[in-house]
Amino acid sequence: DKRGIVNVEMIWADVEKEVSIDAYSLDAVVLSNVLFQFDKIDKAIINIARLIKPEGQLLVVDWSDSHGGLGPHSSHVIQEEQAITLVQKHGFRILKRLPAGDYHYAFLAISS
């Protein structure tokens, strides 16, 4: 709002449930530090895949470990390879891995 950008809209929704956004209407989705919080991670990724336009982008940033209690409990951490396999399973292609510091991983995927 402060910068006068009008083509970005923030929507609060539970992506593990049905999201009231038209299919294939999003250019991009950012999942940042949330994978470890999902109870139904497959359902969340299925819903995201439904919302993103073909060739739309998905940025995933999450904890690489629990780092001695700094991140989520180690039993909840979704490892990078597991996250990559998960998004690929639901129709995304990995474009590139990105630097994300000492405690996180990040990658950019594209919808098919």
C-alpha positions as CSV (number, residue, x, y, z in Angstrom):
1,D,0.0,0.0,0.0
2,K,2.7,2.5,1.0
3,R,4.5,2.0,-2.4
4,G,1.4,2.1,-4.5
5,I,1.7,-1.5,-5.7
6,V,-1.8,-2.6,-6.7
7,N,-1.2,-6.1,-8.3
8,V,-0.3,-7.9,-5.1
9,E,-2.9,-9.1,-2.7
10,M,-2.3,-10.8,0.7
11,I,-4.8,-13.6,1.4
12,W,-4.9,-15.4,4.7
13,A,-6.0,-19.0,4.2
14,D,-5.5,-22.5,5.4
15,V,-3.9,-24.2,2.4
16,E,-4.5,-27.7,4.0
17,K,-8.2,-27.0,3.4
18,E,-10.1,-25.7,0.3
19,V,-8.9,-22.2,-0.5
20,S,-11.4,-19.9,-2.2
21,I,-9.1,-18.8,-5.0
22,D,-9.8,-19.6,-8.6
23,A,-7.7,-22.5,-10.0
24,Y,-4.6,-21.4,-11.9
25,S,-4.9,-17.8,-10.8
26,L,-1.6,-17.3,-8.9
27,D,1.7,-16.4,-10.6
28,A,3.7,-17.4,-7.6
29,V,3.5,-18.8,-4.1
30,V,6.0,-18.5,-1.2
31,L,6.2,-21.2,1.4
32,S,8.5,-19.9,4.1
33,N,9.1,-21.8,7.3
34,V,5.8,-23.6,7.2
35,L,6.4,-27.1,5.8
36,F,7.1,-28.5,9.3
37,Q,3.8,-27.1,10.5
38,F,1.5,-29.0,8.1
39,D,-0.5,-31.9,9.3
40,K,-1.6,-32.7,5.8
41,I,1.4,-31.7,3.7
42,D,0.3,-33.6,0.6
43,K,-3.1,-31.9,0.7
44,A,-1.4,-28.5,1.0
45,I,0.9,-29.1,-2.0
46,I,-2.0,-30.4,-4.0
47,N,-4.0,-27.2,-3.3
48,I,-1.0,-25.0,-4.1
49,A,-0.5,-26.9,-7.4
50,R,-4.2,-26.2,-8.3
51,L,-3.8,-22.5,-7.6
52,I,-0.6,-21.8,-9.5
53,K,-0.8,-21.0,-13.2
54,P,1.2,-23.3,-15.6
55,E,4.8,-22.0,-15.5
56,G,4.0,-20.3,-12.2
57,Q,6.7,-20.3,-9.5
58,L,6.9,-21.9,-6.0
59,L,9.5,-20.7,-3.6
60,V,10.2,-23.0,-0.7
61,V,12.3,-21.9,2.3
62,D,12.4,-24.0,5.4
63,W,14.5,-25.2,8.3
64,S,17.3,-27.6,7.4
65,D,17.4,-29.0,10.9
66,S,16.3,-28.2,14.5
67,H,19.8,-26.7,15.2
68,G,19.8,-27.4,18.9
69,G,16.3,-26.1,19.5
70,L,16.6,-23.0,17.3
71,G,14.2,-24.4,14.7
72,P,11.3,-26.8,15.0
73,H,11.7,-30.1,16.8
74,S,13.9,-32.5,14.8
75,S,10.9,-34.9,14.4
76,H,9.0,-32.2,12.5
77,V,11.8,-31.0,10.1
78,I,11.1,-31.7,6.5
79,Q,14.5,-32.3,4.9
80,E,15.3,-30.5,1.6
81,E,15.4,-33.7,-0.4
82,Q,12.0,-34.8,1.0
83,A,10.5,-31.3,0.2
84,I,11.9,-31.5,-3.4
85,T,10.5,-35.0,-3.9
86,L,7.1,-33.8,-2.5
87,V,6.8,-30.9,-4.9
88,Q,8.0,-32.9,-7.8
89,K,5.4,-35.6,-7.0
90,H,2.7,-32.9,-7.4
91,G,3.8,-31.6,-10.8
92,F,6.5,-29.1,-10.1
93,R,10.0,-29.0,-11.7
94,I,12.9,-27.7,-9.7
95,L,14.5,-24.7,-11.3
96,K,17.3,-24.1,-8.8
97,R,18.4,-24.3,-5.3
98,L,19.1,-21.0,-3.6
99,P,21.4,-20.0,-0.7
100,A,19.4,-19.6,2.5
101,G,21.9,-19.2,5.3
102,D,23.2,-21.7,7.9
103,Y,19.8,-22.8,9.2
104,H,17.6,-23.0,6.1
105,Y,17.4,-24.4,2.6
106,A,15.6,-22.8,-0.3
107,F,14.6,-23.8,-3.8
108,L,12.6,-22.4,-6.7
109,A,10.2,-24.7,-8.6
110,I,8.0,-24.2,-11.6
111,S,4.5,-25.5,-12.2
112,S,4.0,-27.8,-15.2
